[in-house]
Amino acid sequence: MKFRVVVNTHKKPHYAISCLTMAQSMESGLHEVGYTLAYDAEDTLTDMEVTRTGSLLWNMVDRVDRQPKPQNINDIFNRNVPGKDDADFYVVFTDDGFCAAPAWDEFIAQRVPEYKGLPVVMGWNDQANPGQLTLPIVSRQWVEVSNRPLLDTVYPYWFSDTAINELYGFATGNYVPCFEYLLLVSKPGNPNPIIRDVDLWWDFYAFNRQERLEAGRSISRKLGIRVDEDRIQQMLSQHAERDALGRAATHEIFNTLEREPRKPPTDHYLKAVEEANAILGR
């Protein structure tokens, strides 16, 4: 099988090297694996292109995606998935997550029959966010049948990865599995400093669930399957319960952040708030 790994970094080339080294050293050698390094045009030549670090990076990848820094990190992954090489699978990494699963590519390949012809989507066992889908692994079949960007860009923080889990559930009746074997390790992270307007974003995420449900049903029709309505209602109930828990947890994080000096929101964030409020009719 053919894999395309996309690694995104921002002014941390040494982190990118570690991410690439781990993924490459853990390959099985049984599949064709290509690597894309995505970084911002604002990154200085000293950091990324002239130093020994930069030279190491160019020897580790076969494709470079250097463009102006986007307003949303998801844009970086969306423009590289699907890629130009007709890969069977797309694997995305940020520069602070490191693969610790030997023969990860072969493990993914061996899971394909378990999906019984359905599009393959799975997640890493992310130790920074146990049990949660954070960085998806998707098949070309899913990219094609979903006919939408890999990650939503309407949310300034969080939500986009969980939205994939919901969409996949509505389309197939199954949640996206995060296999224990696919270990992803990283240092414990600090709370996202962008977090604010907690209730607005949880309300907006819940509001958009109807669109995900309709999109999921459209995918089901393309796949020639039907998800039982009882299963749909069960998932909707589970999502509502998760919303309540997530909202409360996010408030706790926000309250912690508010005790420290914070940068003012960006113009992009303020525009996102305005657009979300308009859609919600506020």
C-alpha positions in Angstrom: 0.0 0.0 0.0 1.0 3.6 -0.4 1.1 6.1 2.4 1.5 9.9 2.5 2.6 11.4 5.8 2.1 15.1 6.3 4.1 16.8 9.1 3.3 20.4 10.0 5.7 22.6 11.9 5.9 26.3 12.8 9.4 27.6 13.7 10.4 24.2 15.3 12.5 22.4 12.8 14.2 20.3 15.5 10.7 19.0 16.5 9.9 18.2 12.9 13.1 16.2 12.6 12.2 14.2 15.7 8.7 13.6 14.4 10.0 12.4 11.0 12.7 10.3 12.5 10.3 8.4 14.7 7.8 7.8 11.9 10.5 6.7 9.4 12.4 4.5 11.9 9.1 2.7 12.8 8.1 1.9 9.2 7.7 -1.8 8.4 9.5 -1.6 5.1 6.6 -3.4 3.4 4.9 -0.3 2.0 5.7 2.8 0.0 5.7 5.8 2.4 6.2 9.4 1.2 6.7 12.4 3.5 5.5 16.0 3.2 6.9 18.8 5.3 4.5 21.7 5.6 5.8 24.9 7.1 5.1 28.7 7.0 6.7 31.0 4.5 7.3 33.3 7.5 9.8 30.8 9.0 13.2 32.3 8.5 15.8 30.9 6.2 18.2 30.6 9.1 15.8 28.3 10.9 14.6 26.2 8.0 16.9 26.3 5.0 20.5 27.2 5.7 21.3 25.5 9.0 22.4 21.9 9.5 18.8 21.3 10.9 17.4 22.5 7.6 19.7 20.3 5.6 18.6 17.3 7.6 15.0 18.1 7.0 15.3 18.2 3.2 16.9 14.7 3.2 14.0 13.3 5.1 11.1 14.4 2.9 10.2 14.1 -0.8 7.8 17.0 -0.8 7.8 20.5 0.7 4.7 22.6 1.2 5.8 26.2 2.1 3.0 28.8 2.0 2.0 31.8 4.0 0.9 30.9 7.5 -2.9 30.3 7.4 -5.4 31.6 9.9 -6.3 28.0 10.8 -3.9 25.1 11.1 -6.4 22.8 9.5 -5.9 24.6 6.2 -2.4 23.1 6.1 -3.6 19.5 6.3 -6.6 20.2 4.0 -4.4 21.4 1.2 -2.2 18.2 1.5 -5.0 15.6 1.8 -5.6 14.3 -0.7 -2.1 14.7 -2.1 -0.9 14.4 -5.7 0.3 10.8 -5.5 -2.9 8.8 -5.1 -1.9 7.4 -1.8 -4.1 4.7 -0.2 -3.7 6.4 3.2 -3.0 9.8 4.6 -1.4 10.2 8.0 -1.1 13.7 9.6 1.2 14.8 12.4 1.9 18.0 14.2 5.5 18.5 15.2 4.9 17.7 18.9 3.6 14.2 18.4 5.9 11.2 17.9 5.0 7.8 16.6 5.9 4.9 18.9 4.3 2.1 17.1 6.7 -0.3 15.3 5.5 -1.2 11.8 2.7 1.3 12.1 2.1 1.2 8.3 1.7 -2.5 8.3 -0.7 -2.4 11.3 -2.9 0.0 9.4 -2.8 -2.1 6.3 -3.8 -5.2 8.3 -6.9 -3.4 9.7 -8.4 -2.9 6.3 -10.3 -6.2 6.1 -11.9 -5.5 9.4 -13.8 -2.5 7.9 -15.6 -4.9 5.4 -15.4 -2.6 2.5 -16.3 0.6 4.4 -13.9 3.6 4.2 -11.0 3.2 6.7 -10.7 6.0 9.2 -8.8 5.5 12.5 -6.9 7.5 15.1 -3.7 7.4 17.0 -3.6 6.4 20.7 -2.7 9.9 21.7 -1.2 9.9 25.2 -1.8 13.7 25.5 -5.6 13.1 24.9 -6.3 9.4 25.7 -9.3 7.9 24.0 -9.9 10.9 21.8 -9.5 11.2 18.1 -6.9 14.0 17.6 -4.9 13.2 14.5 -6.9 11.1 12.0 -5.6 8.5 9.6 -7.8 8.3 6.6 -8.1 6.2 3.5 -8.4 7.7 0.0 -11.8 6.1 -0.1 -13.0 8.3 2.8 -11.5 11.4 1.2 -13.4 10.7 -2.0 -16.7 9.6 -0.6 -16.9 12.3 2.0 -16.2 14.9 -0.7 -15.2 17.6 1.8 -12.0 19.0 3.4 -10.4 16.6 6.0 -10.8 19.1 8.9 -13.4 21.8 9.4 -12.0 25.3 9.5 -15.0 27.1 11.1 -13.8 26.4 14.6 -10.8 28.5 15.9 -9.9 25.8 18.3 -10.7 22.1 19.0 -13.9 20.4 17.6 -12.7 19.6 14.0 -11.2 16.2 14.9 -14.3 15.2 16.9 -16.5 16.3 14.0 -14.8 13.6 11.9 -15.8 11.0 14.5 -19.4 12.2 14.4 -19.6 12.3 10.6 -18.1 8.9 10.3 -20.5 7.5 12.8 -23.5 9.0 11.0 -22.2 7.6 7.7 -21.4 4.1 8.9 -22.9 3.5 12.3 -19.5 3.0 13.8 -17.3 5.4 15.7 -13.7 6.0 14.6 -11.4 3.6 16.5 -8.2 4.8 18.2 -6.2 1.6 18.3 -4.2 1.1 21.4 -1.2 -0.2 19.4 -0.9 3.1 17.4 0.9 4.9 20.2 1.5 8.6 19.8 3.6 10.2 22.5 4.3 13.8 23.3 5.0 16.1 26.2 1.9 17.2 28.2 0.7 20.3 26.5 -0.5 23.6 27.9 -4.1 24.5 27.3 -4.7 26.2 24.0 -4.3 29.9 24.7 -7.0 30.7 22.1 -9.8 29.3 24.3 -12.5 31.9 25.1 -16.2 32.2 24.4 -16.7 28.7 25.6 -20.5 28.5 25.4 -20.6 30.1 22.0 -18.3 27.5 20.4 -20.0 24.5 22.1 -23.4 25.9 21.0 -22.0 26.3 17.4 -20.6 22.8 17.4 -23.9 21.3 18.5 -25.8 23.5 16.0 -23.6 22.1 13.2 -24.4 18.5 14.1 -27.5 18.6 11.9 -25.2 19.3 8.9 -22.9 16.5 9.9 -25.9 14.2 10.2 -27.2 15.1 6.7 -23.7 14.7 5.3 -23.3 11.4 6.9 -26.6 10.1 5.4 -25.4 11.3 2.0 -22.2 9.3 2.4 -24.3 6.3 3.5 -26.3 6.5 0.2 -23.1 6.7 -1.8 -21.8 3.6 0.0 -25.0 1.8 -0.6 -25.6 1.2 3.1 -28.3 2.3 5.6 -27.6 3.1 9.3 -30.5 2.1 11.5 -32.4 5.1 12.8 -32.3 3.7 16.4 -28.5 3.7 16.1 -28.6 7.3 14.8 -30.7 8.4 17.8 -28.4 6.5 20.2 -25.4 8.4 18.8 -27.2 11.8 19.0 -27.9 11.1 22.6 -24.3 10.2 23.3 -23.1 13.3 21.5 -25.4 15.5 23.6 -24.0 13.9 26.8 -20.5 14.5 25.6 -21.3 18.1 24.8 -22.3 18.7 28.4 -19.2 17.1 29.8 -16.9 18.8 27.3 -18.5 22.2 28.0 -17.9 21.9 31.7 -14.3 20.8 31.2 -13.7 23.6 28.8 -15.0 26.1 31.3 -12.5 24.8 33.9 -9.6 25.2 31.4 -10.8 28.7 30.5 -11.0 29.7 34.2 -7.4 28.5 34.6 -6.2 30.6 31.6 -8.0 33.7 32.8 -5.7 33.8 35.9 -2.8 34.5 33.7 -2.1 37.5 31.3 -3.4 36.7 27.8 -2.9 38.1 24.4 -6.0 39.9 22.9 -8.0 37.9 20.4 -6.9 38.2 16.7 -8.9 39.8 14.0 -9.4 36.4 12.5 -10.9 35.1 15.8 -13.2 38.1 16.2 -14.4 37.5 12.6 -15.1 33.8 13.4 -17.1 34.9 16.5 -19.1 37.3 14.4 -19.9 34.6 11.7 -20.8 32.0 14.3 -23.2 34.4 16.1 -24.8 35.3 12.8 -25.4 31.7 11.9 -26.8 31.1 15.3 -29.1 34.1 14.9 -27.7 36.1 17.8 
